[in-house]
Amino acid sequence: MIRVENVSKSFTSPRGVTPVIAGVSFDLETGKSLALMGRSGSGKTTLLYLVGGLERPDTGSIICLDRPVHTLTGRALSRFLRAHVGFLFQFGNLLSCLTVAENVAFPLRLNNVGPAECARRVGELLERIGLAGAAKALPRELSGGETQRVAFARSIAHRPQILLADEPTASLDSATARNLMDLMFRVGREEGRTTLTATHDPEVTALADRALRLEDGRIVD
């Protein structure tokens, strides 16, 4: 369960204070998926980062898996994210010096998973995303769609209970984007994962269990 209650967030710059999220509340049941829709600047990415503990709210509370994420700091936050949360970003953010297999294995290594189990999980995921033959490839050898598939595999390698995806299809053509989202939501349902996706793509919304639209930092539907 993810519970967001009356959350607000502003950023301060030399131009003054800019409100980004204004009194947002919603619940997302365990194992369900939610798409946060909105134009650029609507606040959806900031809200995603607040849920993931990458930003801290000015007001309100954020409860994930019964933990108050908005109060966690330092090692407590790192341990929680490492064990329970996966992140999928717009451009993959693969580590350029690591192979495909090493990138997927990275969160497993952080969680001290043994070599045998690590190899088994990486092999399983590469097979599932259709890149079993690319295990030794470097990120620069991949297409955009392949990069995002590897990034997705990495984001769920440690079997997180929550997946936070920020515009995961923004840099992909429509067919590649549809395939990636089909895979993401299908695997999420199979593994009982709670998925929160920030997107402007209506096809992503159609695949999610629910959708909320943000405008100027507020939920409008």
C-alpha positions in Angstrom: 0.0 0.0 0.0 1.1 3.5 -0.9 -0.7 6.3 0.9 -0.1 10.0 0.1 -1.9 12.4 2.3 -2.2 16.2 1.8 1.4 16.4 0.3 2.7 19.8 -0.9 6.1 20.7 -2.3 7.7 24.0 -3.4 11.1 24.8 -4.8 13.0 28.0 -4.0 15.2 29.7 -6.6 16.5 33.3 -7.2 13.2 34.0 -8.9 11.2 33.1 -5.7 9.2 30.2 -4.4 7.5 27.9 -7.0 4.7 25.6 -5.8 5.0 22.2 -7.6 2.7 19.9 -5.6 -0.3 21.3 -3.8 -2.3 19.2 -1.3 -2.2 15.9 -3.2 -3.8 12.8 -1.6 -4.3 9.3 -3.0 -4.0 5.6 -2.1 -2.6 2.8 -4.2 -3.4 -0.7 -3.2 -0.7 -3.4 -3.0 -0.2 -5.1 -6.3 -2.0 -2.5 -8.3 -0.8 0.0 -10.9 -1.4 3.7 -11.2 -0.5 6.1 -14.0 0.1 9.8 -13.0 -0.8 11.7 -16.1 0.0 15.3 -16.9 1.8 17.7 -19.2 5.4 18.7 -18.7 5.5 20.8 -15.5 2.4 19.4 -14.0 4.2 18.0 -11.1 4.0 14.3 -11.8 7.8 13.6 -11.7 8.2 15.5 -8.5 5.3 13.5 -7.0 7.0 10.3 -8.1 10.3 11.4 -6.5 8.5 12.3 -3.2 7.0 8.8 -3.0 10.4 7.3 -3.7 12.1 9.4 -1.0 14.3 11.3 -3.5 12.6 14.5 -2.5 11.0 15.5 0.9 7.6 17.1 1.1 7.0 20.5 2.8 3.8 19.2 4.3 1.8 16.0 4.4 2.8 12.3 4.8 3.8 9.5 2.5 3.4 5.9 3.8 4.9 3.0 1.7 4.6 -0.5 3.0 3.7 0.9 6.5 6.9 3.0 6.6 6.7 6.8 6.8 9.0 7.5 3.8 8.7 11.3 4.4 10.6 10.9 7.7 13.3 8.4 6.7 16.8 9.7 6.2 20.3 8.5 5.6 20.9 4.8 6.1 17.3 4.0 7.0 16.1 5.5 3.7 18.9 3.8 1.8 18.1 0.4 3.3 14.4 0.8 2.6 14.9 1.8 -1.0 17.5 -0.9 -1.7 15.3 -3.6 -0.4 11.8 -2.6 -1.4 11.8 -0.1 -4.3 12.9 -0.2 -7.9 13.4 2.9 -10.1 13.0 3.0 -13.9 14.0 6.3 -15.5 13.4 7.9 -18.9 16.8 7.2 -20.4 17.7 4.0 -18.7 20.7 5.4 -16.8 22.7 2.2 -17.3 26.2 2.1 -16.0 28.3 2.5 -19.1 31.3 0.5 -17.8 29.3 -2.6 -16.9 27.9 -5.2 -19.3 24.2 -5.8 -19.7 24.3 -8.8 -17.2 26.4 -6.7 -14.7 23.9 -3.9 -14.9 21.0 -6.2 -14.2 22.9 -7.8 -11.3 23.8 -4.5 -9.7 20.8 -4.2 -7.3 21.3 -7.9 -6.4 24.9 -7.3 -5.4 23.8 -4.3 -3.3 21.5 -6.6 -1.5 24.2 -9.2 -0.9 22.6 -11.9 -3.1 24.9 -14.9 -3.6 26.6 -15.5 -7.0 24.5 -18.6 -7.9 21.2 -16.9 -7.2 22.4 -13.7 -8.8 23.3 -15.5 -12.0 20.0 -17.4 -12.0 17.9 -14.3 -11.6 19.9 -12.3 -14.2 19.6 -15.2 -16.7 15.8 -15.4 -16.1 15.3 -11.7 -16.6 17.4 -11.4 -19.7 15.5 -14.3 -21.2 12.2 -12.6 -20.3 13.1 -9.3 -22.0 14.4 -11.1 -25.1 18.1 -10.2 -24.6 19.7 -13.4 -23.4 22.2 -13.2 -26.2 23.3 -9.7 -25.1 24.5 -10.5 -21.6 28.1 -9.5 -22.4 27.2 -6.4 -24.5 28.0 -2.9 -23.2 25.2 -0.2 -23.0 26.7 1.7 -26.0 26.0 -1.4 -28.2 22.2 -1.3 -27.4 19.4 0.4 -29.2 17.1 2.7 -27.2 14.4 0.1 -26.8 17.0 -2.5 -25.7 18.5 0.0 -23.2 15.0 0.5 -21.6 14.4 -3.2 -21.4 17.7 -3.8 -19.6 16.9 -0.8 -17.3 13.5 -2.4 -16.6 15.1 -5.8 -15.8 17.6 -4.0 -13.4 14.8 -2.2 -11.7 13.0 -5.4 -10.7 16.0 -7.7 -10.3 15.8 -7.6 -6.5 12.0 -8.3 -6.6 11.0 -4.9 -5.2 7.5 -4.5 -3.8 7.2 -1.1 -5.4 8.3 0.1 -8.9 8.5 3.8 -9.7 8.7 4.6 -13.4 9.4 8.1 -14.6 8.3 8.6 -18.3 9.7 5.2 -19.3 8.5 5.4 -22.9 9.3 9.1 -23.6 12.3 8.3 -25.8 10.8 5.3 -27.5 8.8 4.8 -30.7 5.2 3.8 -30.2 5.6 0.0 -31.0 8.7 -0.3 -28.7 6.9 1.7 -26.0 3.9 -0.5 -26.1 6.0 -3.7 -25.9 7.9 -2.4 -22.9 4.7 -1.3 -21.0 3.0 -4.6 -21.8 6.0 -6.3 -20.2 6.2 -4.0 -17.2 2.6 -4.3 -16.2 2.4 -8.0 -17.0 5.4 -8.9 -14.9 4.1 -6.5 -12.2 0.8 -8.4 -11.9 2.6 -11.7 -11.9 5.0 -10.7 -9.1 2.4 -8.8 -7.1 4.3 -5.5 -7.5 2.8 -2.1 -6.8 3.6 0.2 -9.8 3.5 4.0 -10.0 4.2 5.5 -13.4 4.6 9.2 -14.4 3.7 9.5 -18.0 2.0 11.7 -20.7 1.4 8.6 -22.9 -2.3 7.6 -23.1 -1.4 4.0 -24.0 0.4 3.7 -20.7 -2.8 4.9 -18.9 -4.8 2.3 -20.8 -2.6 -0.5 -19.4 -2.6 0.7 -15.7 -5.3 -0.3 -13.2 -6.0 3.4 -12.4 -5.0 6.9 -13.6 -4.8 10.3 -12.0 -4.3 13.5 -13.9 -2.3 16.4 -12.5 -2.5 20.0 -13.5 -0.4 22.7 -11.7 0.4 20.2 -8.9 -3.2 19.3 -8.2 -5.2 16.1 -9.0 -8.0 17.1 -11.3 -9.5 13.6 -12.0 
